[in-house]
Amino acid sequence: MRIFLASMLLALAVNSVAAQVPNSIGAEGGDIVITPIVHASAQVEYAGKVIQIDPWSVGDVSLTKPADLVLITDDPAHHFDLDAIAELRKPGAPVVLTAAAQARFAEGTVLANGMDGVFAGIHVEAVGAYDMTPGAPYHPKGEANGYVITLGGKRLFFAGVGECVPEIQALQDIDVAVMPMNLPVDRMRPIPVAECLKTFEPEVVYLNHYNRPYANWLANPEGSPPLDVQDTLGTIRAFVEALEGESIEFRDADWYPPRTK
């Protein structure tokens, strides 16, 4: 397995990281650039167009660009931030979201699980994001989305938060997957995420959504950052070990920068 681990220690030492680092994916007509912003928030650039996924105001706005398309996976604040949408959305740019989110943003277009469409010239498919195992926090079927976006002949899957449901296992020809390791929740810890990836075998994978305690602190930074009681570095190492022997390239990226504002 090809593993990009050079930045792992810095990426997880959140107090020493100065900024996020973009990542490039070769595609027809030029590179796709993926910039992790914070937690589940990412920016995707290709051929002059910018996609913002789950923009969140606690992220470093200096890294972001005005969006031609906004994709919202769910309706909690760290996925659906009206202030961030207002700041980053180009005038009239489409916002694709869930039915629950549209209740607070009537301009958005609902894309239900299993539906697809073309927005800002970009083909988008909505993939179910939900839990099958009971227990809080529970994500019911039909309320949240992951998205497959096609750019330059490449298919990028940004999973919503949930388990490895049949809709994910049925994915085909995925070049890049961004998967939540929903810690500290037990349902999507390192081994389940790795086993899920083996069902659809993307070429490249990123992990996000794996440090909820620190994300909560970023949203309300009182006192010092929380201690890493969940052993984030250890869980990522366990994920890497679980993918050993697979032809999946893991790219570690910094989704949790230090608080700067």
Backbone hydrogen bonds in HBPLUS format (Angstrom, degrees):
<---DONOR---> <-ACCEPTOR-->    atom                        ^
c    i                          cat <-CA-CA->   ^        H-A-AA   ^      H-
h    n   atom  resd res      DA  || num        DHA   H-A  angle D-A-AA Bond
n    s   type  num  typ     dist DA aas  dist angle  dist       angle   num
A0004-PHE N   A0250-PHE O   2.82 MM 246  5.99 172.7  1.83 175.2 176.7     1
A0252-ASP N   A0004-PHE O   3.32 MM 248  6.18 167.6  2.34 153.2 156.5     2
A0008-MET N   A0005-LEU O   3.03 MM   3  5.19 167.1  2.04 114.1 118.1     3
A0011-ALA N   A0007-SER O   2.73 MM   4  5.73 158.8  1.78 158.9 166.4     4
A0012-LEU N   A0008-MET O   3.00 MM   4  6.16 146.9  2.11 152.0 158.9     5
A0013-ALA N   A0009-LEU O   3.06 MM   4  6.13 129.3  2.32 136.4 149.3     6
A0013-ALA N   A0010-LEU O   3.22 MM   3  5.05 134.0  2.45  92.6 105.2     7
A0016-SER N   A0013-ALA O   2.90 MM   3  5.81 168.2  1.91 134.1 137.9     8
A0023-ASN N   A0034-ILE O   2.67 MM  11  5.03 145.4  1.79 138.1 150.4     9
A0034-ILE N   A0023-ASN O   2.66 MM  11  5.03 163.3  1.69 156.3 159.2    10
A0025-ILE N   A0032-ILE O   2.72 MM   7  4.96 146.7  1.83 146.6 156.7    11
A0032-ILE N   A0025-ILE O   2.75 MM   7  4.96 167.6  1.77 149.9 153.9    12
A0030-GLY N   A0027-ALA O   3.25 MM   3  5.51 154.2  2.32 131.5 127.0    13
A0028-GLU N   A0152-GLY O   2.98 MM 124  4.55 159.9  2.03 137.1 130.7    14
A0033-VAL N   A0045-GLU O   2.94 MM  12  5.08 162.9  1.97 144.5 150.2    15
A0045-GLU N   A0033-VAL O   2.87 MM  12  5.08 152.3  1.94 142.3 151.4    16
A0035-THR N   A0043-GLN O   2.77 MM   8  5.04 167.4  1.78 153.7 157.9    17
A0043-GLN N   A0035-THR O   2.94 MM   8  5.04 158.8  1.99 140.1 147.1    18
A0037-ILE N   A0041-SER O   2.87 MM   4  5.27 155.1  1.93 150.7 145.1    19
A0038-VAL N   A0041-SER O   3.27 MM   3  5.08 149.8  2.36 119.8 128.1    20
A0040-ALA N   A0038-VAL O   2.81 MM   2  5.95  98.9  2.48 119.4 108.6    21
A0041-SER N   A0038-VAL O   2.70 MM   3  5.08 167.3  1.71 140.2 139.5    22
A0039-HIS N   A0255-TRP O   2.96 MM 216  5.27 150.0  2.05 137.0 139.8    23
A0209-HIS N   A0039-HIS O   3.04 MM 170  4.73 151.0  2.13 125.7 126.2    24
A0042-ALA N   A0053-ILE O   3.08 MM  11  5.26 153.0  2.16 139.1 147.2    25
A0053-ILE N   A0042-ALA O   2.89 MM  11  5.26 174.9  1.90 165.9 165.7    26
A0044-VAL N   A0051-ILE O   2.83 MM   7  5.00 162.3  1.87 149.9 155.2    27
A0051-ILE N   A0044-VAL O   2.74 MM   7  5.00 161.9  1.77 154.7 160.2    28
A0046-TYR N   A0049-LYS O   2.95 MM   3  5.36 157.5  2.00 149.0 155.7    29
A0049-LYS N   A0046-TYR O   2.86 MM   3  5.36 166.8  1.88 123.9 127.8    30
A0068-ASP N   A0050-VAL O   2.82 MM  18  5.36 153.8  1.89 140.3 148.4    31
A0069-LEU N   A0050-VAL O   3.29 MM  19  6.67 139.9  2.46 155.5 159.6    32
A0052-GLN N   A0069-LEU O   2.96 MM  17  6.44 158.9  2.00 158.5 163.6    33
A0071-LEU N   A0052-GLN O   2.90 MM  19  6.34 160.2  1.94 156.6 162.5    34
A0054-ASP N   A0071-LEU O   2.86 MM  17  6.21 166.5  1.87 169.2 173.9    35
A0059-GLY N   A0056-TRP O   3.05 MM   3  5.89 167.8  2.07 127.0 130.9    36
A0063-LEU N   A0060-ASP O   3.10 MM   3  5.87 164.6  2.12 119.7 124.4    37
A0064-THR N   A0061-VAL O   3.02 MM   3  5.23 157.7  2.07 109.6 116.7    38
A0067-ALA N   A0088-LEU O   2.61 MM  21  5.72 166.0  1.63 159.2 163.6    39
A0090-LYS N   A0067-ALA O   2.99 MM  23  5.47 160.6  2.03 145.8 145.0    40
A0070-VAL N   A0094-PRO O   3.05 MM  24  6.42 156.9  2.10 154.9 161.2    41
A0096-VAL N   A0070-VAL O   2.83 MM  26  6.21 159.2  1.88 171.2 167.4    42
A0072-ILE N   A0096-VAL O   2.82 MM  24  6.12 157.0  1.87 164.4 171.6    43
A0145-ASN N   A0073-THR O   2.89 MM  72  4.80 162.6  1.92 141.2 147.1    44
A0079-HIS N   A0076-PRO O   2.93 MM   3  5.55 160.5  1.97 121.2 127.6    45
A0080-PHE N   A0076-PRO O   2.78 MM   4  5.79 159.1  1.82 156.7 163.0    46
A0085-ILE N   A0081-ASP O   3.01 MM   4  6.34 158.8  2.06 155.4 161.9    47
A0086-ALA N   A0082-LEU O   2.95 MM   4  6.14 163.8  1.98 149.2 153.4    48
A0087-GLU N   A0083-ASP O   2.99 MM   4  6.20 149.2  2.09 143.7 152.1    49
A0088-LEU N   A0084-ALA O   2.97 MM   4  6.05 153.3  2.05 150.1 156.2    50
A0089-ARG N   A0085-ILE O   2.90 MM   4  5.52 150.9  1.98 152.3 156.0    51
A0093-ALA N   A0090-LYS O   2.95 MM   3  5.29 168.4  1.96 135.4 135.7    52
A0109-THR N   A0095-VAL O   2.78 MM  14  6.11 162.2  1.81 160.5 166.7    53
A0097-LEU N   A0109-THR O   2.96 MM  12  6.05 160.5  2.00 142.6 147.5    54
A0111-LEU N   A0097-LEU O   3.20 MM  14  6.28 152.2  2.28 166.3 170.0    55
A0102-GLN N   A0098-THR O   2.95 MM   4  6.22 151.9  2.03 149.3 157.7    56
A0104-ARG N   A0101-ALA O   2.97 MM   3  5.63 157.4  2.02 116.9 123.5    57
A0105-PHE N   A0102-GLN O   3.05 MM   3  4.59 148.0  2.15  92.1 102.1    58
A0108-GLY N   A0105-PHE O   3.04 MM   3  5.83 165.8  2.06 124.4 129.0    59
A0115-MET N   A0112-ALA O   2.95 MM   3  5.55 163.5  1.97 145.0 146.1    60
A0114-GLY N   A0126-ALA O   2.84 MM  12  5.39 154.6  1.90 130.8 136.6    61
A0126-ALA N   A0115-MET O   2.85 MM  11  5.56 175.3  1.85 174.4 173.0    62
A0117-GLY N   A0124-VAL O   2.92 MM   7  5.49 148.6  2.02 152.4 162.1    63
A0124-VAL N   A0117-GLY O   2.79 MM   7  5.49 169.5  1.80 172.9 176.5    64
A0119-PHE N   A0122-ILE O   2.90 MM   3  5.17 162.5  1.93 142.2 141.1    65
A0122-ILE N   A0119-PHE O   2.87 MM   3  5.17 157.2  1.92 111.3 119.0    66
A0150-THR N   A0123-HIS O   3.22 MM  27  5.66 154.3  2.29 151.3 157.0    67
A0125-GLU N   A0148-VAL O   2.87 MM  23  5.01 154.2  1.94 144.9 152.9    68
A0148-VAL N   A0125-GLU O   2.88 MM  23  5.01 155.5  1.94 140.4 148.5    69
A0127-VAL N   A0146-GLY O   2.79 MM  19  4.78 170.0  1.80 132.1 135.1    70
A0146-GLY N   A0127-VAL O   2.63 MM  19  4.78 147.6  1.73 145.3 155.2    71
A0163-GLU N   A0130-TYR O   2.83 MM  33  6.08 162.2  1.86 135.4 136.6    72
A0131-ASP N   A0139-HIS O   2.75 MM   8  5.23 162.6  1.78 157.0 153.6    73
A0147-TYR N   A0158-PHE O   2.90 MM  11  5.28 155.6  1.96 137.1 143.1    74
A0158-PHE N   A0147-TYR O   2.81 MM  11  5.28 164.9  1.83 160.4 162.0    75
A0149-ILE N   A0156-LEU O   2.83 MM   7  5.29 156.1  1.89 151.4 156.8    76
A0156-LEU N   A0149-ILE O   2.88 MM   7  5.29 173.3  1.89 158.0 159.0    77
A0151-LEU N   A0154-LYS O   2.88 MM   3  5.26 154.6  1.95 150.7 156.7    78
A0154-LYS N   A0151-LEU O   2.82 MM   3  5.26 164.6  1.85 122.1 127.2    79
A0175-ASP N   A0155-ARG O   2.86 MM  20  5.33 146.8  1.97 140.8 151.8    80
A0176-VAL N   A0155-ARG O   3.26 MM  21  6.62 161.1  2.30 148.9 150.7    81
A0157-PHE N   A0176-VAL O   2.74 MM  19  6.12 167.5  1.76 161.8 165.1    82
A0178-VAL N   A0157-PHE O   2.76 MM  21  6.15 156.0  1.81 167.4 172.4    83
A0159-ALA N   A0178-VAL O   3.01 MM  19  6.09 156.9  2.07 159.1 165.7    84
A0165-VAL N   A0163-GLU O   2.91 MM   2  5.57 128.4  2.18 108.5  92.8    85
A0168-ILE N   A0165-VAL O   2.94 MM   3  5.52 135.5  2.14 116.5 127.8    86
A0169-GLN N   A0165-VAL O   3.17 MM   4  6.52 163.1  2.20 153.6 158.7    87
A0170-ALA N   A0166-PRO O   2.99 MM   4  6.10 135.7  2.19 144.6 155.1    88
A0171-LEU N   A0168-ILE O   3.06 MM   3  5.41 166.0  2.08 114.2 118.6    89
A0204-VAL N   A0175-ASP O   2.96 MM  29  6.23 143.3  2.10 143.6 155.2    90
A0177-ALA N   A0204-VAL O   2.89 MM  27  6.31 154.6  1.96 150.0 157.7    91
A0206-TYR N   A0177-ALA O   2.88 MM  29  6.34 153.5  1.95 156.7 164.9    92
A0179-MET N   A0206-TYR O   2.91 MM  27  6.25 164.2  1.94 161.8 157.5    93
A0208-ASN N   A0179-MET O   2.92 MM  29  6.02 154.9  1.98 140.8 143.6    94
A0181-MET N   A0208-ASN O   2.99 MM  27  6.30 154.2  2.06 176.7 174.7    95
A0183-LEU N   A0181-MET O   2.68 MM   2  5.84 131.8  1.91 117.7 101.9    96
A0185-VAL N   A0182-ASN O   2.93 MM   3  5.72 116.0  2.35 125.6 135.8    97
A0193-VAL N   A0189-ARG O   3.18 MM   4  6.32 162.6  2.21 163.5 168.9    98
A0194-ALA N   A0190-PRO O   2.99 MM   4  6.19 163.4  2.02 153.9 158.7    99
A0195-GLU N   A0191-ILE O   2.87 MM   4  6.08 165.6  1.89 160.4 164.4   100
A0196-CYS N   A0192-PRO O   2.92 MM   4  6.00 147.7  2.03 139.6 148.5   101
A0197-LEU N   A0193-VAL O   3.03 MM   4  6.34 157.7  2.08 150.0 154.9   102
A0198-LYS N   A0194-ALA O   3.20 MM   4  6.51 144.2  2.33 144.0 153.3   103
A0199-THR N   A0196-CYS O   2.98 MM   3  5.45 151.7  2.06 110.6 119.3   104
A0200-PHE N   A0197-LEU O   3.26 MM   3  5.72 143.8  2.40 108.1 116.3   105
A0201-GLU N   A0197-LEU O   2.74 MM   4  5.51 141.4  1.88 158.5 169.4   106
A0249-GLU N   A0203-GLU O   2.85 MM  46  6.07 175.6  1.86 146.9 146.7   107
A0205-VAL N   A0249-GLU O   2.84 MM  44  6.16 154.6  1.91 156.8 156.6   108
A0251-ARG N   A0205-VAL O   2.99 MM  46  6.22 168.5  2.00 166.2 168.5   109
A0215-ALA N   A0211-ASN O   2.97 MM   4  6.25 156.3  2.03 151.4 159.2   110
A0216-ASN N   A0212-ARG O   2.82 MM   4  6.02 156.4  1.88 155.8 161.2   111
A0217-TRP N   A0213-PRO O   3.09 MM   4  6.38 148.4  2.19 138.7 147.1   112
A0218-LEU N   A0214-TYR O   2.89 MM   4  6.22 152.9  1.97 149.4 156.7   113
A0219-ALA N   A0215-ALA O   3.13 MM   4  6.42 148.5  2.23 144.5 152.1   114
A0220-ASN N   A0216-ASN O   3.14 MM   4  6.41 133.5  2.37 137.5 149.8   115
A0220-ASN N   A0217-TRP O   3.04 MM   3  4.99 129.3  2.30  95.4 109.4   116
A0222-GLU N   A0220-ASN O   2.83 MM   2  5.96 130.5  2.08 115.9 100.6   117
A0229-VAL N   A0227-LEU O   2.92 MM   2  5.62 134.3  2.13 104.8  91.3   118
A0231-ASP N   A0228-ASP O   3.26 MM   3  5.68 167.9  2.28 113.3 116.4   119
A0235-THR N   A0231-ASP O   2.99 MM   4  6.32 151.7  2.07 153.6 162.1   120
A0236-ILE N   A0232-THR O   3.06 MM   4  6.35 155.3  2.12 152.9 159.1   121
A0237-ARG N   A0233-LEU O   2.99 MM   4  6.25 154.4  2.06 146.9 154.4   122
A0238-ALA N   A0234-GLY O   2.95 MM   4  6.19 151.7  2.03 142.5 150.3   123
A0239-PHE N   A0235-THR O   2.98 MM   4  6.26 148.0  2.08 140.4 148.9   124
A0240-VAL N   A0236-ILE O   2.96 MM   4  6.27 160.1  2.00 150.9 155.3   125
A0241-GLU N   A0237-ARG O   2.94 MM   4  6.21 161.5  1.97 152.3 157.1   126
A0242-ALA N   A0238-ALA O   2.96 MM   4  6.15 148.0  2.07 142.5 151.2   127
A0243-LEU N   A0239-PHE O   3.18 MM   4  6.50 127.0  2.48 141.2 154.2   128
A0243-LEU N   A0240-VAL O   3.13 MM   3  5.28 142.4  2.28 100.1 110.9   129
A0244-GLU N   A0241-GLU O   3.12 MM   3  5.15 160.8  2.16 104.3 109.7   130
A0246-GLU N   A0243-LEU O   2.94 MM   3  5.56 161.6  1.97 147.4 147.9   131
